[in-house]
Structure formats: C-alpha cells, structure tokens
Amino acid sequence: MGEDGLRHQLLDAAGRILDESGIEAVTIRETARQCGVSHGAPRRHFPSRAVLLGHLAKRVAGELAEEFDATDGDPLRLAEVYVAFAARRPHAFDLLLRHDLLEASGADLRSTTLPLVARWRDAWCARHPADSGTDALVRLTAVHGIASLVSHRAHEVVGLEPGELLGRVLRSGNFSEGM
C-alpha cells in the first residue's frame, strides 16, 4: 500500500471510529489498530491526535458540502440537509464544532466550513432580497440550534418535530412571527 493509500485508509478508519464511538474514541493508536498497522505508522501522516482530528473534520466538512451540492440551493433544502446530517452523524457534526480540539491541527478547517456558511447566507439572501447577510446568519443560527437538538435527540424529549421547527424559523418576515 502506498503512502497516500495508508493516509486514506487511516482517515476511513478514524471516520468509522468517530461515527460508532464518538470523538474521544478517535486516537492514533485505535486508528492504527483498525488498519492493522503499528501504532507508529500513522505518525508519518498524523503526528498528533489534533492533526488526525483536524484532517478528519476537514473530510467531514467536505462530505457535508457534497450533500449541499446535491440540493437545488434552496435555503430550506440546505437546512433540511444540515439537520439530517446532524441526526445521521451526530459525532461527526459535533467534531465540526470542536474548534478547541482542532485549532492546533493545522488543517485549516475554517477554509472548508466558512464557505458553507457563505453558501447558506447567499442562498438565503437570493431568495429573500429584503434580508441582510446578518438576517441570513440569524436564521442559520436557528437552523444550527435545531441541528444541535436533533444530533443529541433532545428534540424528542419535548416532542418537537425538526421539520416544523425549520418551517417556523425559515418563514419569511420577522423572525419572531408565529413563535
């Protein structure tokens, strides 16, 4: 297996560990074990856990971007994809938000995530020209809150339906209308 092949295999294994067991379970040693290589072999590609997590987070952000690409760019559809991603891959969703773990990774995650934010803002403003970029980001903050509730299944405790919540926060007009 070539060096790029091992790097890819390590990231695949780290992704499986993340999805199955959460962020804390993703270690260089466990990733190596799942790939059947010595615990030192990954260090050529990922010299620290932070670097491994950073590259994994960048991959996850890229996967979310691909899901966005499969939409028509409608803000409601983008929101639905975001919430569905959080529901389906809660640990991956959480990793994207753990800048405290990722800052020292050198993976420059913001170069992957900020375009997703800009994409949302631009899609919202294209459909709602009277709204500002800040208005769009306020809506995105609400969508993110819904995604966070869903990723932890907290919406179930109080009987809230994600689709209904999205409909309310993405309704045109004053953000507080109907709430």
C-alpha positions in Angstrom: 0.0 0.0 0.0 1.4 3.4 -0.9 1.7 6.3 1.4 -1.5 8.0 0.1 -3.3 4.7 0.4 -2.4 4.4 4.0 -3.4 8.0 4.8 -6.8 7.4 3.1 -7.2 4.1 5.0 -6.3 5.8 8.3 -8.9 8.6 7.7 -11.5 5.9 6.8 -10.8 4.1 10.0 -10.9 7.3 12.0 -14.2 8.2 10.4 -15.7 4.8 11.4 -14.5 5.1 14.9 -15.9 8.6 15.1 -19.3 7.6 13.8 -19.5 4.5 16.0 -18.0 5.7 19.3 -17.5 9.5 19.3 -14.7 12.0 19.3 -13.0 10.7 22.4 -12.6 7.2 20.9 -10.6 8.6 17.9 -7.0 8.0 18.8 -3.9 7.4 16.7 -3.4 4.0 18.4 -7.0 2.8 17.8 -6.9 4.1 14.2 -3.7 2.2 13.6 -5.1 -1.0 15.2 -8.2 -0.9 13.0 -5.9 -0.6 9.9 -3.7 -3.4 11.1 -0.6 -1.3 11.2 1.8 -0.5 14.1 0.8 2.4 16.3 3.7 4.4 15.0 2.8 4.0 11.3 0.1 6.8 11.3 2.5 9.3 12.8 4.1 10.0 9.4 0.7 11.4 8.2 -0.7 12.5 11.5 2.0 13.4 14.1 -0.6 14.1 16.8 -4.2 13.4 17.6 -5.1 17.0 16.9 -3.7 16.7 13.4 -5.7 13.5 12.8 -8.9 15.1 14.1 -8.3 18.2 12.1 -8.0 16.3 8.8 -10.9 14.1 9.8 -13.0 17.2 10.4 -12.0 18.7 7.1 -13.1 15.5 5.4 -16.4 15.6 7.3 -17.0 19.2 6.2 -16.3 18.2 2.6 -18.9 15.4 2.9 -21.4 17.9 4.2 -20.5 20.2 1.3 -21.1 17.3 -1.2 -24.6 16.9 0.4 -25.2 20.6 -0.1 -24.1 20.2 -3.7 -26.9 17.6 -4.2 -29.6 20.3 -3.4 -31.0 22.9 -5.6 -29.6 25.6 -3.3 -32.9 26.4 -1.7 -32.3 27.5 1.9 -35.0 25.2 3.2 -33.4 22.3 1.4 -30.0 23.2 2.7 -31.4 23.4 6.2 -33.0 20.1 5.9 -29.7 18.5 4.7 -27.8 20.1 7.6 -30.3 18.8 10.2 -30.4 15.4 8.6 -26.6 15.2 8.6 -26.6 16.1 12.3 -29.2 13.4 13.0 -27.4 10.7 10.9 -23.9 11.5 12.0 -24.1 13.2 15.4 -20.4 12.7 16.4 -19.2 14.0 13.0 -21.5 17.0 13.5 -20.0 17.6 16.9 -16.5 17.3 15.6 -17.1 20.2 13.2 -17.8 22.4 16.1 -14.9 21.5 18.3 -12.5 24.2 17.4 -11.0 23.8 20.8 -9.7 20.4 19.6 -8.9 21.5 16.1 -7.1 24.8 16.3 -3.7 23.2 16.7 -4.3 20.7 13.9 -3.0 22.8 11.1 -5.9 21.5 8.9 -7.4 25.0 8.4 -10.9 23.8 8.9 -12.3 27.3 8.6 -11.4 27.2 4.9 -13.9 24.4 4.5 -16.6 25.5 6.9 -16.8 29.2 6.2 -17.7 28.6 2.5 -20.6 26.5 3.8 -21.8 29.5 5.9 -21.4 31.8 3.0 -23.3 29.4 0.8 -26.2 29.5 3.2 -26.1 33.3 3.5 -26.0 33.8 -0.2 -28.8 31.3 -0.8 -31.0 32.9 1.8 -30.4 36.4 0.5 -31.0 35.3 -3.1 -34.5 34.1 -2.0 -35.1 36.9 0.4 -33.6 40.0 -1.1 -35.0 42.3 1.6 -33.0 40.5 4.2 -29.4 41.3 5.0 -26.5 38.9 5.4 -26.9 39.3 9.1 -30.5 38.3 8.9 -29.5 35.2 7.0 -26.9 34.3 9.6 -29.5 34.7 12.4 -31.6 32.2 10.5 -28.6 29.9 10.2 -28.0 30.2 13.9 -31.6 29.0 14.5 -31.1 26.1 12.0 -27.9 25.2 13.8 -29.7 25.1 17.1 -32.3 22.7 15.6 -29.5 20.5 14.2 -27.8 20.5 17.6 -31.0 19.4 19.4 -31.5 16.7 16.8 -27.9 15.5 17.0 -28.4 14.8 20.7 -32.1 13.7 20.3 -33.1 16.4 22.7 -36.0 17.4 20.4 -37.6 14.1 21.3 -37.8 14.9 25.0 -40.1 17.9 24.4 -41.9 16.4 21.4 -40.6 18.9 18.8 -40.5 17.9 15.1 -37.5 19.2 13.3 -39.4 19.9 10.1 -42.0 22.0 11.9 -39.2 23.9 13.7 -37.4 24.6 10.4 -40.6 25.8 8.8 -41.1 28.3 11.6 -37.6 29.7 11.8 -37.3 29.9 8.0 -40.6 31.6 7.4 -40.3 34.9 5.6 -40.8 38.0 7.6 -40.0 38.9 11.1 -38.0 36.1 12.8 -40.3 36.1 15.8 -43.6 35.9 13.8 -45.6 32.9 14.8 -43.4 31.9 17.7 
